[in-house]
């Protein structure tokens, strides 16, 4: 209730372009990373953490960035916040070329446009909770002094910490400190929240409560980018971005083949071929050999069988994240059914039969899952043909 009241009472100036430097570009990306490379140098030489990242985030999204330790996910976040700069490539946030800002410009821009929530809270120990929340407003000279206190109290009330406003951070629990850290991140009403493992030091119940706050903020129009290692929480975001060895794994590969390791997903990402089909165009022809393994990324495809009289019957439809051609590539046989694009254009990514065979050889779990699916599809095919007789 308080959350809704707080945000509905605030008119978002950046919808038409404001003093914070944000400008709406239609339905285009709000955050853009173009060919971002980050290389670190140490005594042992150079180490490339990010390898040509192309990535977009859209206004109002709640995106989870996941990956193993050392995969580059925190470095990726640091590119967006300007805490670190790319060795090469570009970073745009709301039309602002973040990679070109000076340190002074960066500090002001960050304070007005980004709310950052850290794993270890980073509240100043000598300031009260109220003063911690007011600090970003003081730094960026946002609001009048009286408005700052009023707003800080409103934010503390939003996270249910108003009764502790005059306490020092050491007087409250870790979960409570994280609530205050979220209130502080919202102090200047930034359009973007960046959270780096915000629930990493919290018990599961408190972590869930914090996550619910982020979900509510996303529904209110905030763009949230969260690094997390918690796979259960990651399933609740709008979209996940999986990073492995400094590269982005194709999201449709990750959705369609979740039993693969991150390294195997990345390998498939390098192998897939993007394809597009016109409405009604045949993708797989029944009886033909050499069928590829297709993952649908846009549109709907129809699985078609021939009636004895020559007429087609649509026995199934597949949409984004689903795949076709698994029977043929798994069994190395001719196509047992036709597949065609539906009434709208279809986009897909395709894996060659030899690459698919190698993949299921390397991943026993994926092979077992795929075998069950293939046996199910074959039985469905038999059943549908019996119905036609």
Helices and strands as residue ranges (DSSP letters): H 2-8, G 13-16, E 31-42, E 45-57, E 62-66, H 73-81, E 88-93, E 96-97, G 98-100, H 103-113, E 114-117, H 129-140, H 145-158, G 162-164, G 169-171, H 174-185, E 192-196, H 204-219, E 223-227, H 231-234, E 239-244, E 247-248, H 251-256, H 262-271, E 273-277, E 282-284, E 293-298, E 301-306, E 312-318, E 323-324, H 326-331, E 338-341, E 346-351, H 353-362, H 364-388
